Amino acid sequence: MTIIVFLIEQLAIGLYVFIGIGIFLALRRLTRARFELRATRFELQRDFARYSRANALTTLILLVEAGLLVFGVQQYVAPTMRTVLDLSPSVEDVIVDLDFNTPTPAPLADVNINEDAISLGNSDSNEVRITPTPTATPVGTIEAAPTAVGCDSSGAQLQIPANGQVIQNIVPVTGVAYTENFATYKLEIAGEFTDGQFATMESHPQEVREMGVLSQFNPALYEEGTYQFRLAVFDISDTLRASCSVTIYIRPPSPTATPGGQ
């Protein structure tokens, strides 16, 4: 039921067009039936005219009711369901398995350390030392990339994946997605396999106004290479209102280190 409601909301403009065309044809048929009923003197033709008039009137009433139904779903039912239901993915449902590949320096060889020269200070001292504030953890390996597009908009922001991020394992897609008269946000990808055009990976009808989890991205579904990853936000008229496009690099996962034999 929820899927049907949001589908009607997204297709509302097209449904209005078809309903309008149907109402026009029904009115035209009704007018012609009334003219034939007044013009003919033969009872059989008058019966046909009455039958055609009744069918046209019935069709007209059904089309008006259909239009009211679409309007009610678009303006009242769908927004109410969106506020009542929590359709955004939860953090517990997202698999987080980041491989940062942080380079480490090679071990020092042939270095003699003079232990007598090391002073650890007075262990009985009452001096309270300030614990250094940890720095922000990077989202992963970042490489040089073209400038992100559209990410300065407050309605569409991406924290993960970041622009230039190397992705080897499943990562949570983190960001912000909202706009006035919000309808849905889509996660899209473009690369060689899409001929450079954005293809929709998934769509969500729940806006995210604070930085949070939007979904998760599995790079195993795509070949190694350079891709454009886009967050696109649409309103109830299916118009793109905000977007954020970043460059990502999909690489195969690093092999797991195994202990050598003895």
N, C-alpha and C positions, 0 to 999 in steps of 0.2 A: 504494500500500500504506500509506503514512504517513497519508494522508487517511482511509482506512478505519479504521485503528487509533484515531486520535483521535476519529473519529465514534462508534465503539463506546464509547469512554471517556466521551464526553459524554452518550450515550443509555443508559448502563448502568442507571440507576435504572428507566427505562421498560422496558428489556429484561428486567430482573429481574421486574417486575410481570407482563408477558406470559408469561414462562416459568413463573412460579408458577401463573398461571391455567391454562396448558396442562397442568402436572403434576397439578393438582387434577382436571381433566376426564379425564385419562388414568387416574388412579387410580380415579375413579368408574366409568369404562368397564370397567376391569380387574375391579373388584369385581363389577359386574353380570354380566360374562361368566362369571366363576367360579360365581356363584350359578345362572345358567342351565345351566351344564354339570352341576352337581350335581342340579338339579331335574328336568331332562328325561330321558325314557327313550327317546326316538326318536333313532335314529342320525343322521338328517339334521340335526336341531336341535342335536345334540351337535357335529357338524362345524362348524356355523355359530358355535356358542359357542367352540369351540377357535380358529377363525379370528379371531373378535373379540378373544379373549384375547391371541393372538399380536400382533395389530396394536396393541392398547393397551400391551402390554409393550414393543414396539419404539419406539412413540412416547414412552413414559416414559423409556427409555434415551437417546434422542436429545435430549430436552429437558434431562435432567440434564447431558449432555455440552455442550449449548449454554450452560447456566448456568456450567459450569466454564470454558468458553472465554471468556465475557464477564468472569468474575472474573479470569482470568489476564491478559487484555488490560488491564483496569482497574488491577490492582495491580502488575503486573510489566512487561508489554511497553511500554505507553505511557510510564510514568516512565523506563524505560531509554532509549527512543528520544528522549525529551525531553532527557536529559542528554548523549546522544551527538551528536545533531544540533544544529547551530546554526541555528535557524530565525528568529532575530531579524534584521531588516533591517540591512545594513551601511551605514556612513556614506558609502561610495563610491557606493552605489546611490541615495542621496537627493539630489534636486535642490534646491540651496539658492539662492534668488534673492529676497532680502529687499529691499524698498523701504521705507526708514525714514521718508521724507518729513520730515526734520528741517528746521524753519524756519530760515532764515538772515536776518540783518538786511540791510536795504536798504543799498546802497553810499552812502558819505558823499559829498556834493557840496560843492564850494567850500570845501575844507578845506586850509589852507596849513600844511605841516609844516616846522618850522625844523630843518634837518639838523644845524646847528652845536650845537644843544642836546641832541642824542642822544649819550650816552656808552656805548660798547660795552665799556669796561674795557680792561685791558692784555692784548693778545693773546699776549704772551710769558709770562704768569703761569703758574706751575705749580699753581695752585689747581684742585683737582678738584671739580667741581660735581655734586651729586646729581641724577640724572635723575628727574623726578617720576613716581610710579607711575601708570600709566593706570587710569582708572576702568572699571568693568564696562560692556560694550557693551549697550545696551538691546535687548530682543527686537523692538522695533518701536514704532510709534505706539500709545500707550496712552490710552484715553479712560475717563471715569467709567463705572462698571458696578456692578451689584449684587454683593454679597459672594459669593465662590466658595463652593461647597457641597462638604463632605467632603474637601477638600484637605489637612486637617490630619492625615490618616491616613498612616502611613509606607508603607503598601502601595500607595497610589495617589496619585501626585503628578505635576503637569504644570508644566513650565518654559516650554515653547512648545507651543501658544499660551498666553500669559499672560492673566489675567482682564482684560478690557477691551481686548484687542489688536485693532487694525485689520489685517485680512489682505487683501492685494491680489494676492499672487502665491503660488506654491507654497512652503510652509514645512515644515521638518522638525518632526515631533511628537516632543518630547523630554520624558522623564519617568522615573518609576519605576513598575513594575507587578509585584507579587508577593504571595503569601499562603501560609499553610500548606495543604498538599495542593492546590497550584496546578494549574489545568487550562487556563485561557485568559484573555487580556485582550481586551476589545473597545473599539473607538473608536466612539462614538455621537454623533449630532447631532440636535437638536430645533429646530424653527422653525415658521413658518407653514405650510410645505408638508407638515409631519408632524402638523399639528393639535396642536402642543405636546408630542407624545409622542416619546421617544427612538427613533431608527431606527439600526440597526447599519450602520456603513460597512464595517468589516472586523474580523476576529478573528485572533489570533495565539496559538499554543500554547506559546510560549517566554517564560518570565518574565524580567524585567529588574530586578535587585536594586540596581544602581547607576545613577545618572543617565546616561541614554543615549538613543539614537534608537529610538523605538517604531515609527515609520512616517513618512509624509509626507502632508500635507493640501493638496489642490488646490481652491482656492475657485472656480475657473472652472466647477465642476460645479453650483454653487448660485447662486441669485439674490441680488442685493444685499439686505442686511438684517441684522437682529440674530438671532444663533443661540446656543443652548446647546451647548457642546462637552464631552463627558464621556468620561472613561477609567473603564471598569468592569472589575473583576477578579473572576473566578469560581473556585471550587474544583471538585474532581472530582464533587461532587454537584450541580453547576450552580447553586450558591447564590452570590449576590452578596456578596462579603466586604469589598470596599473600592471606593471610587469618588471621583472628583474631577471636578467640573462647573464650568466657567468660561463667562463670556459673551464672545463674539467678535462683531466687526462685519466683515462681508464687503463690500468696496467694489471697484469696477472699478479695474483697474490705471491708474496715472498715465500720461499720454501721454509718450512719449519725446521729449525736446527735440531739435530738428533745427536746424542752422545756417541762418540766413537767407540769401537770395540777395544777390549783390553787384551 
